[in-house]
Amino acid sequence: MAGNSKRDIIQIESTAGTGYRYSVTKNKRLHPDRIEYKKYDPVAKKHVIFKETK
């Protein structure tokens, strides 16, 4: 866990198939499901959807 915090460190991976990942934190109590963000993928050089991996 991220210290004594209620937030967990997770990784989100690009859906463009490049394998690029971001590390982000999320509050599992407020967001128990897997998250999706639209972020920039520098390998694909465009914004794509990133999904939580496990």
One Martini backbone bead per residue (centre of mass of N, CA, C, O) as a GRO file, in nm:
protein
   54
    1MET     BB    1   0.102   0.032   0.008
    2ALA     BB    2   0.063   0.385   0.052
    3GLY     BB    3   0.144   0.351   0.331
    4ASN     BB    4  -0.115   0.496   0.549
    5SER     BB    5  -0.318   0.467   0.324
    6LYS     BB    6  -0.633   0.428   0.127
    7ARG     BB    7  -0.439   0.394  -0.113
    8ASP     BB    8  -0.367   0.228  -0.416
    9ILE     BB    9  -0.135   0.085  -0.619
   10ILE     BB   10  -0.158   0.100  -0.973
   11GLN     BB   11  -0.198  -0.033  -1.306
   12ILE     BB   12  -0.206   0.106  -1.637
   13GLU     BB   13  -0.300  -0.007  -1.967
   14SER     BB   14  -0.281  -0.006  -2.289
   15THR     BB   15  -0.512  -0.061  -2.573
   16ALA     BB   16  -0.297  -0.037  -2.824
   17GLY     BB   17  -0.055  -0.263  -2.772
   18THR     BB   18   0.229  -0.138  -2.643
   19GLY     BB   19   0.266  -0.170  -2.308
   20TYR     BB   20   0.200   0.083  -2.173
   21ARG     BB   21   0.250   0.234  -1.839
   22TYR     BB   22   0.085   0.337  -1.543
   23SER     BB   23   0.111   0.485  -1.219
   24VAL     BB   24  -0.151   0.472  -0.977
   25THR     BB   25  -0.404   0.591  -0.760
   26LYS     BB   26  -0.664   0.440  -0.546
   27ASN     BB   27  -0.985   0.420  -0.404
   28LYS     BB   28  -1.137   0.125  -0.306
   29ARG     BB   29  -1.398   0.231  -0.168
   30LEU     BB   30  -1.499   0.419  -0.415
   31HIS     BB   31  -1.338   0.207  -0.640
   32PRO     BB   32  -1.382  -0.129  -0.681
   33ASP     BB   33  -1.345  -0.114  -0.965
   34ARG     BB   34  -1.226  -0.093  -1.262
   35ILE     BB   35  -1.031   0.135  -1.431
   36GLU     BB   36  -1.055   0.425  -1.660
   37TYR     BB   37  -0.834   0.604  -1.882
   38LYS     BB   38  -0.752   0.897  -2.068
   39LYS     BB   39  -0.433   0.880  -2.222
   40TYR     BB   40  -0.104   0.916  -2.307
   41ASP     BB   41   0.073   0.749  -2.575
   42PRO     BB   42   0.404   0.761  -2.676
   43VAL     BB   43   0.411   0.524  -2.878
   44ALA     BB   44   0.136   0.605  -3.040
   45LYS     BB   45   0.088   0.923  -3.032
   46LYS     BB   46  -0.182   0.909  -2.837
   47HIS     BB   47  -0.497   0.893  -2.720
   48VAL     BB   48  -0.596   0.645  -2.480
   49ILE     BB   49  -0.712   0.371  -2.324
   50PHE     BB   50  -0.676   0.286  -1.980
   51LYS     BB   51  -0.636  -0.018  -1.795
   52GLU     BB   52  -0.663  -0.212  -1.536
   53THR     BB   53  -0.433  -0.418  -1.378
   54LYS     BB   54  -0.335  -0.761  -1.220
   0.00000   0.00000   0.00000
